[in-house]
Amino acid sequence: VSNPADVIALADIADSCYVAPTIKDYVLDIGDATRADPDVALGVSPRGCVHLIRAAKATATLAGRNYVVPDDVKWLAGAVLEHRLALEPEAQIRGVRAGDVLRRVLDSVPVAAGR
């Protein structure tokens, strides 16, 4: 159980959590890959990428780290991004789900690709 001051302090710590440029690039590459996927009508926006980074920072903080690792991003991607994908009608008819697309994207985007 936490009080409001504890929550604010934890949020401040999470805000200061370090995200390496390669992790930021990785998140942007995930967003780009969703927009390029043929089953996707509307992919993850830059704002969605920002929210994934913020969630990864909070997860790292709660894990006792002051830095984000790629596994933080991968672990949260479904929860943060799935609902942001709009699939093509043909893909929906074939039974494709947003989670399927996201797993495919995460499997195809290299972690340290960089820009």
Summary of the structure (lengths in Angstrom):
residues: 115
radius of gyration: 15.5
end to end distance: 41.9
largest distance: 49.4
contacts: 329
relative contact order: 0.19
helix: 66%
strand: 6%
